[in-house]
Amino acid sequence: MLTMKTSLWLLLATILWQWCPIGSTELDWWQKTVIYQIYPRSFQDSDGDGVGDLRGIIHRADYVRSVGVGSIWLSPIFKSPMVDFGYDITDYKAIDPLFGTMDDFQELLQVYHELGIKVLLDLVPNHTSDEHPWFQKSVAGIDPYTDYYVWVEAKKGANGTREPPSNWLSTFSGSAWTWNEKRGKYYLHQYQVKQPDLDYRNPKVLDEILDVIRFWLDKGVDGFRVDTAWTFVEDNRWLDEPRSNKSGVPLDDVDSLVHIYTQDQWGSYEVAFAFRALLDEYTRKTNSTKFLTTEAHTSIFFNNLWYGNATVPGSHFPFNFLFLSDVNQSSTAADWAHVINEYYDALPEGAWPNWVIGNHDTHRPATRFGRVFLDCLHFIQFLLPGTCITYNGDEFAMEDTYVRWSETLDPQAKGAGIDRFEEKSRDPERSPLQWNSSTSAGFSTNRTTWLPVNPEYYSFNEAAQSGQTKSHLSVYKSLIPLKLLPVVQEGVLQVWAHGEVLVITRAGREQVEFLTLANIGDFETTVDLYALLPAAKWRVYASSLNCEHLEGDVIYDGALRLRPKAGAVLTNESAAGPGGYLRG
């Protein structure tokens, strides 16, 4: 049994971090919402072609509302040759016919807005498709497009041969430079060869993207998630990056270099500041906040720079990927506590936090941590201060789908080759949603879908979980109302490791109101609640599927038994009154 002599000893023996509330100002919608990422290709197919579309998203609007989320973020729906499945754009102001029409999009906006759900778009401003008219005209040297992209002269090798300007590598493997015979220069592509980087040192490029933002704001969208923000601007001395010397990483892999010249350059932040300035104009015009968040897989220090400051604001918040990058199945409760506390400790004054546990680029959390731990992961995410971001399907614990080499579509996986494609592939987490046990899991009437459907769909799907009294989906739904409670939004936070149990408390002005416990370990344990908080009387608000304590149970003896990977959210009846925070 895990016990502590007294709570005072616990406080002295453990390093705790305390969340300081921002203040008494009422929180804005983006601080109270749960952002639900929809990957359109895989959400719902409405026309039987095996690919998800806008009308499919409209069809599932009632489901999204039933989950309780307050906003949706759509991965790219713009016109594209689909080399990188929408992240290679040929027209920022057009809907790709694969997904539908502009009329479909306008209907989607109307339907979701009528349900009180905000709509965010995925903006991809770092690069375009090489089929974009801007790039075609840039190749031809037609002004004003000549310098819309990063073009650099070849470097002469020792024997006079033509060489790339630097050793920079693409995320999709190989050189980040490709020679264009017609232009007589190399162009930069930090991603796929068919995704040339825009040059933000040219003010006309920024003007073009600002015009794109205006276009969609005028359509009525509520904000943007900005893709690959940390690579907008590069050091234009074109110096070689140093080797990382990471074990087992091939020399043509992007991870073989330390990216001191291609990532986290100050000019990238300035681009985001310009985006935010425009969004703030629309916020004032419409009296409704237009939201901006940025993607940057970088250190906490560099990620926090995206917030900007009071004078020059940037992201409302940059995505926090620490639960994707810094914890895994081997992490201990102390590791989890350290990651959480370090993040809050580093936040700039007044900055709003957020937590991401899954997305279209990372293996699903039910796969990374095991489905048995997913409820605990949601407890942790929802009981911490900040906005929660959920990837479609994670709310009911979908796992990755195995996609063999012959079925692989992801260009990042293809670039890695047959020996390493599984390490790089993003296809597994992008498989069609498992709605029910019918053909193609209810995603499509077509038996052949763009990616394989997980073969477990016949027994594990949304409909099956919705029909159960207790399921991963019901646990997830029960957590949504907590984000509207002031004590969860802005109450005092303490996080620590109690043996192999992660402990999170949320307190109001006088006492702790919520206690979250997650057994990170591999063995059953019992937590002495009276030792943690002697004066409290605890009732179970939510428990994981593998927890023996049920919702509504009062822990009279103070002994909370937790199986491995089990957890619970408890309410303090002394603070909340009889019944605690009862679930509706």
N, C-alpha and C positions, 0 to 999 in steps of 0.2 A: 504494500500500500504506500502510495506517495503521500507524505504528510509534511507539514512545516510546523514548528513549535508555536510560532505566533506570526501574525501578519506583519508585525513590526520587524521581526527577524528577516522575513521575506523581503521587505522593502530595503533593508540594509544590505542584504546579501546579493541582491539582484540590481543590475543597472536598468532603470526604467526611463522611458521617454514619455513626456506629457504633452499632448496636443493642446495648443493654446487656441481657443476659439477666435475667429476673425473679428467678431463683434456682434452687436445687437441688430445690425442691418439685416433686413429680410433677404434670404438667399434668392439668386436668380434661377431661372428654369434649368439652365445647364448644370447648376450645382446640385439640383434636387432630382434630376432625371437619371434613368438608366439608359445608356446608349446601346442599342441593339444593332449589331452589324449584320446586314443582309448581303450575302454573296449572290447576286442575281442569277448567275448561270446555274446555281445549284439549289435555289430556294423553291420555286414552283414553276413547272412548265404548263402553259395554258393552251398551246396549239399542237402538242404532240410531236414536236421535232426533236425532243430529247434534251433541250436546253431551256433553262429557266428564263423568264421574261417579266416585263413590267406588269402585264395583266395577271400573271401568277402572283406577284406581290400584292396586287389589289385584292385578288381572291382570298389571300391569307390575312387580310387586314383584321378581321375579327379575332383570329388567333393571336396576332401580335397584341391587340388590345387586351385579350384575356390574360396574357402573361403579365401585363401591368407595366411594361416599359413605357417611357415617355418620349422617346425619340428613336428614329431609325437612321442608320448610316448605310447608304448604298455604295457598294464597290462600283468601279467605273462602268457607266452605261453609254459613254460617248462613242461616236463612230470610230471604228478601229479595224485593222486587218486581223486582229486577235492573235498576233504572234505571242504576246504576253497577256492574252486574255483581257484586253481592255486597258492595260497600262501602256499601250502604244497607240497614241491617238492621232487620227487624221483630221478630225474636225471637233473642236471643243464645244461647238454650239449646236451639235446635231446628235440625236439619239441613234445608236446603231440599230439597223433594221432587225438584227437578231433579237433585240430586246423589245422592239415595238416602235411606236411613233411618238412625236412630241405631244400629240393629243392624249396618248396613253399616259405619258408622264404627267401632264396637267391633271388628268383624272386621278392619278395616284396621289398627287399633292392634295387635291381636294378631299379625297376619301380619308387620308390620314389626318389632315388638319381638322376635319369634322370630328374625328375621334380624339382630338386633343393631342396628337402625336406629331412632334417636330420631324422634319425631313432634312438630313444632311447629305451632301454629295462628296464623293471622293475626287479631289482635285489633284491632277498629275502634272505639275508645272516644271519638273526638272528636265523633262525630255519629251519629245514627240515621237511619232512613227517616222521612219525615213520616207514614208509615202505621203507625209503631210505636205501640202503645197508650199509651206514656208521652207521646208528642207529642199524640195525640188528646185525652188527658185534660188536658194542659197548655193546649191551645187552649181547652178548655171551662172552665178554671179550677178543676179538681178537685184538691184536695189529696190527697197531698203533692206532686203532679206540677206544680203551678202554676209553680214556679220551677226545673224540671228543665232548662229551655232558656234561652238568652240572649234575653230579651224586653226591648225598649227603646222608650220613648215616641218619637213622631215629633218631628222638629225643625220649627219653624215657619219658613217661608221669608219673604223680605222682603215679599211681598204676602199673607202669611197662609196660603200653601199648605202642604200636608203634604210634608215632605222626610225622607229617611232620616237616621238619627242621625249618620252620617259618610260620607266618600267611599270607604269600604273596598270593595274589589272581590273578586269570587269568582274562584277558580282556573278556573272554567268560563265566565268572561267576564261582564261586567255587574256590577251592584251585589251586594254580599254581604248586603244587607238586603231582606227581602220583607215587605210589609204583610199582616197577617192581620186581616180585617174582624171576625171573630167575637171575637177577643181584643182588638182595638183597639190593637195594638202591632206593631212590626216584630220579626221574629225574624232572628237571624244565621245565615248559612250560608256559611262560608268556601269551601265546595265547591259542589256542585250545589244548586239551589233546593229539591230534595226531600230534602236532607240537612241538617236543622237541627242546629246546634251545641249540644251539651250544656253546661250551666253548672257547672263544677267549683268555683265559689265556694259552691255548695250542697253541704254534706257528704253529703247523702243520695244525690247522684249518684255520688260516689266509692264510697259503700257499695254501690250497685247494681252497679257495674262490678267491684268486688272480689268480690261474690257470683258474678258471671259467671266470673271467674277460678277461684274455688273449685270451681264446677260442673265445669269442664273438667279441672282438676287431679285432682279425684276420679274422673273418667273414666279418667285415666291418661296424659294428655298430658305432654310433657316440657318445655314452655315455650311462649313466645309471641314473635312479631314484632309490635310495636306500631305501628300505622299512624298517620301524620300527627301524631306526638307534639309537634312544635314549634308546633302551633296549638291545644293544649288550652285555654289561658287567654289572654284578651285584656286589654289595658289598658281598664278600665271607665270611663274618662273620655270615651270615644267621640270622641277627637280625630281630625281629618283627618290622613291620612298624606301626607308630601311626595311630589312628583312625582319620578320617577327620571330623566326626560328621555332615556330610551333611544331611539335612532334607530329609526324604522320601527315602533314599538310603538303600536298604537291606544290611545286614552285609556280605553277600557273593558276593556283587557287588564290582568290582574293584575300583569304586569311593568312597567306604567306607574307603579307606586307603590313607594316604599321602605317596607318593612313593619316599622316601628319600634314599632307598637302591636298588631299581630296575630300576630307570631311571636316566638319566643325569650323569652317572658315567664317570670319566675322561677316563677310558679305552675304552669307546665307541667311543670317539672322536679320539683316537689314531688309532682305526681300520679304520675309514674314512680317516685319514691322509695317511695311507698305501695304500688305494684304489686310492687316488688322485695322490700319487707318481707314481704309475704304469700308470695311465692315462696320466700323464705328459710325461712319457717315450714315449708313443705312439704318443702324440702330437708332440714331437720333431721328431719322426721317420717319421710321415706322413705329417708334416707341416700343420696339421688341428687339431684344439682343440678337444680333447675328453672330453666330458662334464660330470660333476658329480653334482647331487643334492641329498639332504637327506630329509627324512621325520622324523620330531620330533614334537609331539604335546606337547609343553612345553612353558616355559616363554620366553619372548624376550631375557632376559639375557642368558639363556642356549642355546637358538636357535642361537644366534649370535656367540657362541663358535665354531659352525660348520664351520664357514669361515676359521678358523685357523688364520695364519698370513703370512707375506711376506716370512718368512723363512720356515715355515711348513704350506703350504696351505691345506685347507680341501675342503668343498663344494665350487663350483663356486657360488652357493647360496643355503642355506637351504630354503625349502618351507616356505612361510609366510602364516599362516592360520588365520590371525586376522579377515578377512572378513567372516570366517566360525565360529569363536568362540566368538568374542567380539562385534559384531553388529547383530541386528535382527530387526524385524518389529517395535519394540517399541523404537528403538534408535532414538535420535534427531540428528539434523544437528551438534550440538555441540559435541555429542558423536562420530559421524563419524570423525569430524575434530580432536578430541583428539586421537582417535585410529591411524589415519594416521600420525599425527605429532609425536606422541610418538614413532612410528616405525622408522621413519626417524631419529629422534633425537638420537636413541640408536644405529644406524648402526655404525659399526667400520669404521675407516677411509679407504676409497678406496673400501668398500664393495658394491656389486651391489644388488639392491633390486628386489623384485618380488611380485606379487599379485595373489593369488589363490581365485577363487570365487565358485568353485565346484569340486567335485571328486566322485569317486566310493564309498566312505565311508560316505558321507554327503548328506543329502537331497538336491535336486536340488535347485539352487538359485531362480528359478521361483516359487518354492513351498515355500521356506523359506521367501521370501520377497514379493511374489505376482508377477505374470507375468507382471502386469502393470508397475512395477518398474525395470524390468530387463534391459531395455535400459539405464536407469540412472546408474545402477550398472556397465554396460560395459563402459559408459562414464567415470565414476570414475576410473575404473581399467586401461583403456587405456591412460588416460591423466595424470596419475601419472608416475613418473620415474620408470623404471624397466621392467622386463620381465613379460608378461602376460601368465597365464596358463588357458586353457579352457578345460572343460570336454565335450566329444562328446555329442551333442544334446543341450547343453546350448546356442550355437550360434543361434539356432532358438527357444529358450525358451521352451524346453520340460519341463514338470512337472513330479513329481513322479507318479508312478502307484501304486494304492492300491493293496497290496498283503495280502490276508487273511491268517489266521493261518494255515489252511489246505493246503495252497499253499507255505508256507514259506520254503525257502531252506537255508537261511543264518544261519550258526551255532551259530553266536553271538546272533541272535534273538531266536533260539531254546533254547539256554542255559538260556535265561532270562525267559522262560516259557510263557504260554498263556496269563497271566495277564500283562506282560511287554514287549511282543515281539515287539509291534509297536514302543516302545521307543528305542529299540536297533537295529531294523532291517535295513539292508542296501539293501535289495531287491528292495524297491521302486525306488531308483535312478539308479538301474542297469537294468531296463526293456529294451527290444529291442528298437532300434531307429525307429522313425516314419518317414519313407522315403516318403510314398505316401498312397493313400487310397485303395490299393489292399489288397489281403490276407496278414494277419499278418503285415500290414503297410509297405509292400515291403521289410521287413527284411528277410522273409523266405517264401518259397512256402508251408511250413508245417503250418497247422492251429493250431498245438499245439507247442508252443515255450517254451524254457526252463524256462522262467518267462512269466507271462501274458503281452500282449501288452496293452498299455493304451487304453481304449475304445474310447477316443476322436480322435484316429488316422485317422478316416475317414474324419474329417474336419480340424484337426490340424496336419500338417506334413511338411516335407521339401519341397516337390514338390509344395504344395499349396503356401508356402511362396515365393519360387523362382519365381512363376508366378505373384506375386504382385509387383506393382511399389514400394510400401513401406511396409516393414515387419520387424520383429525383425531380421531376417537373413540379410536383406539389410542394416539395421543400423549397425549390427556387421561388415559386410564386409567393410563398409565405414570407419571404425576406423583403420583397419589394416595398410593402408598407413601412418597414422599418426606416427606409431612407428618408421618409417624410417626417420622422420624429426629430425634434430639436436636439435631443440628447445624442442621437446617432449622427446627426449632421455636424454638430459643433460642440458636443460635450467633451469633457476631459477624457483623454485616452491614456491607458497604460497597457504595455505589452511586455510579457516576459515568458521565459521558459520555466516551467514547474516540472522538473525531470524531463520526460519526453512529451509532456503536454504543453501546448501553446496556450497561453492565457491572454485574453483581451478583455479589458473592462472599459465600460463607458459610463461616465458619471455626470450627474447634473450638479446643481449648486451645492447640494448637501450630502449626497451619497451615491454609491454605484447603483445604476439602474439595470445595466445589462452585463452579463458575464458570459463570455464565449470560451469554450474549451475544445481543443482539437488534439486527439491523441496521434501524434506524429509517429510514434514508435510502432514496433512490431509485436508487442505483447500487451495483453489486457492489463489495465491498471485501475485503481480506485483513487479518486481525488477527494480529499477531505475539505469540503466547502467551508466548514466552520473555521478551519485553520486559515483559509484564504481570506475570508471576510466574516468574522465571528457574529456580527449583529444581523446578518441578512437571512431572509427566508426565501428560498429559491423555488421557482416554478419553471418547468420546461416550456419554452416558447416554440422551439423547433429542435428536432434531433435528426441525425443522419439515419439512413435506412438500416445501417448495421448497429445502431444504438439500442440498447434494451429499454431505455427510458422513453416514454411517449409524450407527445405534446399534451400539456395540461397537468402532467404529473408534478406533485410537490415532493421535493427531496427532503422528507421529514428528518431523516437521520443524518443529513449532510454528506452522505457518501454517494458520490456519482461514479458509477462503474462505466468504464469506457473500453470497449473492445479495440483491437488494433485498427487505426484509421477511422475510428468513430469520433463523433463530436456532438455538441449541443450548444444551443443558445438559451441562456437562462434569464428570467426576469426576476427582479427583486420585489417581492410583494410589499415589503416595508416601504419601498420608494414609490411604487406604482399604485398602491392601494389594493384592496381585495381582488384577487384574480389576476394580478399583474397586468401585463399587456396581452389581453386575450386576442386570439386570432378570430377574424370574422369568418 
